[in-house]
Amino acid sequence: MFSKIYGSIAFCGQQCSFDKRNHYMFFFFRRCLRVNQCDYSPCQNNASCVDDHPGFICMCPSGYGGNTCDEDIDECESSPCVHGTCVDHLNGFSCLCSPGFAGEMCHSETNECLSSPCDYGVCVDQINGFVCNCTAGYTGVLCENNIDECASSPCEHGQCVDGINEFTCQCTVSLYFAPTLITYFEIIALNCIYYFTILSDIIHFKV
C-alpha cells in the first residue's frame, strides 16, 4: 500500500518556506533548491519513502495505511467473524466464537452429538447443546435410566419383575378345597388377578 503527498516547490526569485508537515525549505536567497522530501523521513512504521516530485510516496508495510503509514488497518471492519467477536491484530485478526460455534471464522456449528452422549436414545443436535430422544423404557437427560414398570405395583398377588419397557408377574396362589366336590375349574390370571369358571360345586380360594 502506498500514499502520495504533494508539496510545492518555489521557483527562482521567490521566497521558499519550510515546515516539517509540508516539507518546504526556507531560502532567503535569490535561488531555491529542490528538496528530496524523503530526507525528512515522513513515512512511519518502517515504511519505504519514494521521492515523487513535487511530493513523496509512502510504501506501507502490511497492516498499515494512511498518507504516512501511521494508521493501523482495522481488519475487523468487514465483520469477518460469522458467529463471534472479532479481535483486530497488526495485519490480521482473530475470532472469539460464540458458544456452539467453531472454525477460523466461527462459521461452523459444533455438533455436540459427535460424542454419542445418549446412552439409550437418539441424539438431536442443537445450538450449543443437544437433546436425547429416549428409546421406549428409558428416561433421563442422557436416557441413562431404565424406567421401573414395577413402581406402580401392577401385580396384585405376586412378585413383579421389571424388564425393558415391560414387566412380568410371578404369581402365587393357594387353593383349599375338597377334591371330591370339584369336577372342573379354570383359573385365568391377568397381573395375578384370578378369575374362575366353576362347573361344579364350590371352590374355596385363598391368596
Secondary structure as GFF3:
##gff-version 3
##sequence-region A 1 207
A	DSSP	beta_strand	2	6	.	.	.	ID=ss1
A	DSSP	three_ten_helix	37	40	.	.	.	ID=ss2
A	DSSP	beta_strand	48	52	.	.	.	ID=ss3
A	DSSP	beta_strand	55	59	.	.	.	ID=ss4
A	DSSP	beta_strand	64	65	.	.	.	ID=ss5
A	DSSP	beta_strand	71	72	.	.	.	ID=ss6
A	DSSP	beta_strand	84	89	.	.	.	ID=ss7
A	DSSP	beta_strand	92	97	.	.	.	ID=ss8
A	DSSP	beta_strand	101	102	.	.	.	ID=ss9
A	DSSP	beta_strand	108	109	.	.	.	ID=ss10
A	DSSP	three_ten_helix	112	115	.	.	.	ID=ss11
A	DSSP	beta_strand	121	126	.	.	.	ID=ss12
A	DSSP	beta_strand	129	134	.	.	.	ID=ss13
A	DSSP	beta_strand	138	139	.	.	.	ID=ss14
A	DSSP	beta_strand	145	146	.	.	.	ID=ss15
A	DSSP	beta_strand	158	162	.	.	.	ID=ss16
A	DSSP	beta_strand	167	171	.	.	.	ID=ss17
A	DSSP	beta_strand	174	176	.	.	.	ID=ss18
A	DSSP	three_ten_helix	179	181	.	.	.	ID=ss19
A	DSSP	beta_strand	185	190	.	.	.	ID=ss20
A	DSSP	beta_strand	193	198	.	.	.	ID=ss21
A	DSSP	beta_strand	204	206	.	.	.	ID=ss22
###
